[in-house]
């Protein structure tokens, strides 16, 4: 295959090198550095393999056999970072981390060909590729502690903070995780990424934690090539962005392997010894453009491109070996040609590997749940003695019937008692006990190590959960209001939901995200405290969305979500209707119709609520009202009045918004032949659209109607009544449907 400018420049420059006096390979490769000649030679081979993988990627693309050509050329100095770390240190890498990955693979005792083949199979979307299985080209491997990351810019930094946090928190709690107790986390990213909100969230959270004296062993690695696609990074900006309270700053020339290694060792030692974060700033270059289709000459001068070629890290490592008398130019060129032929031959072999052959194969890792296992785990409770101690002798099953808020609180307490790896955290959840008192008393009972407040940043909250989950803990973060979740939705969409998919289930994010949501709360108005938008959640593949409305369902469904997270790595969003938190009555004041007793552990198995199972009220044969959340209470009240008029109604509480309970929905629909969907979310993009579509797809031939809230944000005060679904609208729609 033809050679581009980078290859030609490298071979021509190597041929002109002048050998120096021979050094002992066991001694430093040059004066004033710690990197030995033998280390330098070994890392050069991994740098070379990484470079040739970029050459192979572009060749595969010309043969229509490859799909991903964003390479690592110019960033091969990150091999020094890998060499400065231990194989068990969890790594979250960006897409120019080829040399790091190959070095880590060799550190773990694998043959160099194994790491090369891993990358080639990713390039060709081979179904046997060890991390994503042909679903995406990512650097990752479950045996190398490399957690795969998607291409979303900087979205992995909040998770990296969470991983570092989990290492220390688990050690303090005596809980085992996926990482060694003295491990440090590392995450790498480019210079343009430091400006992204996710990166800023990661830096700020690390600084915030360290400022308060919390241990956080995390090494940030910025590989600064000075340009983001075509936009230049101002000189000095990365350093200015990196210098934050509590984060030690280290810098090195990432094109100088010896200097990069020495500084990376110091940075890693600082993090490991002090258990506090550091920022390693490596100056690099970008060769071969941003990606295979990128034409650099459209936005860079020839002088700039030539300047980068002169700093080629592979060439500079070659020069260091020759100057140390450890290699000859002729020997290096022979090595280059031999390795080039070898990698290209392997690339050709990889094109014959099987590809994913069906939608079922592609989707298999999205949400693999074992319903029977979840049903067995969900009823598990702590010992009677442990529960007596946790509840100070006043067991919740012996109390009066509970509100929704109280039921969730007691269930969290039971879960904290039985699962030592479970933590509850978020804004105001600890001392205050939550804005609505849902977590009241939990920190006092279980301590600040397990129930704690976070800074006011939803990305940080979810990042902590992502890092804790992938480390083997069971996080239960709270997002204070549904509207606030949209500030950080990519942490669920781009990070949590994709991890199992892009790792074939090797890595998962077990987590239950509690979200106070929906509208109708009195005296606390406005859009950001009364949000009824869930469409952005419902289109995330594999995400479980629980929407309990009654206290007994809330308890059982929370146990189900925790069991699904614990056994299957499920990502669950648990939507709590704010307006029903403290509701006590159903039809009239004092009837206690919205209270429910707390089931004792002996009844948890029989009251288990499987994911995707609805709850039916009534046995009418004229009309089925399908609803959820606040709509359940409104529909039950409306159904009573319709019954008094002679209509036989039943109400179906979906309980789960994803996956929808299709079996129960279709059965309830066919029992009456008339379905009214009462949907408190919006007319466009609301839950009812999905319900109606599912009924039609399933072949339901009866009558269907829906009544929803308006396509509006929720305004303040009584103005909200004009745009939110009401009981009267449900009744009117029912009468119209029934004729």
Secondary structure, 3 states (H helix, E strand, C coil): CCCCHHHHHHHHHHHCCCCCCCCCCCCECCCCCCCEHHHHHHHHHHHHHHHHHHHHHHHHHHCCCCCCCCCCCCCCCHHHHHHHCCCCCCEECCCCCHHHHHHHHHHCCCCHHHHHHHHHHHHCCECCCCCCCCCCCCCCECCCCEECCCCCCCCHHHHHHHHHHHHHHHHHHCCCCCCCCCCCEEEEEECHHHHCHHHHHHHHHHHHHHHCCCCCCEEEEEEECCEECCEECCCCHHHHHHCECCEEEEEEECCCHHHHHHHHHHHHHHHHHHCCCEEEEEECCCCCCCCCCCCHHHCCCHHHHHHHHHCCHHHHHHHHHHHCCCCCHHHHHHHHHHHHHHHHHHHHHHCCCCECCCHHHHHCCCCCCCHHHHHHHHCCCCCHHHHHHHCCCCCHHHCCCECHHHHHHHHHHHHHHHCCCEEEEECCCCCCCCCCCCCCCHHHHHCCCCEEECCCCHHHHHHHHHHHHHHCCEEEEEECCHHHHHHHCHHHHHHHHHHCHHHCCCCCCCEEEEEEEECCCCCCCCHHHCECCCHHHHCCCCCEEECCCCHHHHHHHHHHHHHHHHHHCCEEEEEEEHHHCCCCCCCCCCCCCCCECCCCHHHCCCCCCCCCCCEEECCCCCEEEEECCHHHHHHHHHHHHHHHCCCCEEEEECCEEECECHHHHHHHHHHHCEEEEEEEEECCCCHHHHHHHHHHHCCCCCEEEEEEECCCCCCCHHHHHHCCCCHHHHHHHHHHHHC
